[in-house]
Amino acid sequence: MKIAIVGNGIAGVTAAKSISENLPGAEITIFTDEEYNYYPRPLLDRLLSGSMDLNGMFPYNDEWYGKKGIRVSLGDRVTDIDTSSKKINTSKSGACGYDRLLLATGASPFVPPLEGVPAGKVFAYRNIADVLRIRSFAGDKKKAAVIGGGLLGLETAKALADRGMKVAVIEHNTRLLPRQLDEEGASLIKSRIEEMNIEVLLGAAPERVDADLFVVSAGVRSNTGLAKACGIGVQKGILVDGGLRTDRPDVFAAGDCAEFNGTVYGIIPAALEQGQAAASNMIGRPVEYKGTTFQATLKVAGIDVASIGIVNPEGEGYESIIRKDAAKGIYRKCVIKDGKLAGSIIIGERSVVASLARIIRDKIDVSKGRDALMGDDAALSGIAMKGSTN
Ligand SMILES: Cc1cc2nc3c(=O)[nH]c(=O)nc-3n(C[C@H](O)[C@H](O)[C@H](O)COP(=O)(O)OP(=O)(O)OC[C@H]3O[C@@H](n4cnc5c(N)ncnc54)[C@H](O)[C@@H]3O)c2cc1C
């Protein structure tokens, strides 16, 4: 079976690995327009700060791909797809036929026009090439601004500060991490970030800031152009069903480029799960993907922050219970609906994250264990255990 995969990110490489393990002999080719083998994008911060060099970025070398029977065509952009003759065209390899095609084209940063800021000072931040560009421009410059106080923006700010730069984070919203935290959690994080000498400007506009370079972290857009050009159904992302199938026979999509049930997840756990489920369906082993629980974890200034599921509920029937200890930098919020935990914010308490995530994911009844939700990991494991024996 000839498998073509467009994109060598976590969705593409996971699917390739799974197919090679479950269908020995499959001819698998990954086409990527990047010049590098797969690397986890969270490592880009270390490349930016200078704490890791390029060689440390790649978990799989050429030998690994070779052993798995996966061919990777680097620097090879897929330019169009003909779904009726089952062929793709690429910038280097020309026309290639496929039996099954996976679109794992990911997403690209959204860079809004920044009034009053010279274009040459503005940088996107998504891949190795972007980081090398920023590093070479930064040289011994002193002042950097990060546009966007979301998860990625804060990690980028920390990486730039670790390079020895004076950094300001500019967030047009009135609080940091608006998607992951509530008012209280965000204000705790803001204080801790300011303690690191990173300036935080809320409700601010970039032109107010005098910086040598601006790194934009203002969200991403799915790469849907290739699919759209050949008539595959696209909205925010490439539309897929529970089998990760697009509306064309034998064409699948997974990861940041895919939209399932109205949602483009844009997170690694979803790209992984979708890549795995797509792979299984591509080789004729039906698996139904049912969605991924939103989960984000980050560490800034040594603080662990986790945000899982629904944390800023809108609508009826939600109740929130909160525990905080500002002196210790601890904050925990549990959002409950219909006796189940719908979401949680956990700051400064890494040990309880896995259990809370499990209680949310497995939709465990917490109506009799509400006090334990504010307890330690042993108390939370108790709830999770009861749930699994019910
Ligand atoms: C700095 C950074 C840190 C992050 N940290 C986290 C984190 O801590 N936790 C988390 O959950 N998520 C994180 N994310 C998001 C996460 O990296 C993405 O959700 C994930 O990379 C999506 O994987 P993917 O395989 O769908 O797409 P991508 O990783 O975007 O890979 C898609 C690949 O396809 C290539 N491509 C696109 N079009 C074509 C074409 N026509 N021909 C050939 N190749 C093509 C692209 O160049 C790209 O290499 C982070 C992202 C960044 C940038």
The ligand as an ORCA input file, in Angstrom:
! r2SCAN-3c Opt
* xyz 0 1
  C       7.199     27.239     20.108
  C       6.006     26.337     20.222
  C       5.753     25.690     21.433
  C       4.640     24.868     21.559
  N       4.415     24.259     22.764
  C       3.352     23.435     22.897
  C       3.115     22.762     24.135
  O       3.862     22.915     25.103
  N       2.036     21.927     24.221
  C       1.194     21.721     23.155
  O       0.235     20.949     23.273
  N       1.390     22.360     21.968
  C       2.452     23.198     21.813
  N       2.646     23.855     20.612
  C       1.718     23.572     19.494
  C       2.136     22.269     18.811
  O       3.482     22.362     18.452
  C       1.249     21.970     17.607
  O      -0.052     21.682     18.077
  C       1.793     20.760     16.835
  O       3.064     21.054     16.302
  C       0.851     20.353     15.694
  O       1.421     19.306     14.987
  P       1.055     19.045     13.458
  O       1.828     17.825     13.075
  O      -0.407     19.051     13.266
  O       1.569     20.321     12.639
  P       2.974     21.046     12.537
  O       3.829     20.763     13.707
  O       2.668     22.460     12.196
  O       3.660     20.349     11.275
  C       3.159     20.489      9.974
  C       4.295     20.424      8.992
  O       3.773     20.377      7.662
  C       4.566     21.194      6.819
  N       3.787     21.547      5.628
  C       2.716     22.356      5.538
  N       2.253     22.422      4.260
  C       3.064     21.620      3.538
  C       3.106     21.278      2.146
  N       2.222     21.738      1.263
  N       4.083     20.435      1.713
  C       5.006     19.922      2.595
  N       5.002     20.230      3.920
  C       4.052     21.048      4.381
  C       4.876     22.387      7.726
  O       5.967     23.158      7.261
  C       5.194     21.673      9.032
  O       6.527     21.260      9.068
  C       3.755     24.672     20.453
  C       4.012     25.322     19.233
  C       5.133     26.146     19.111
  C       5.396     26.832     17.798
*
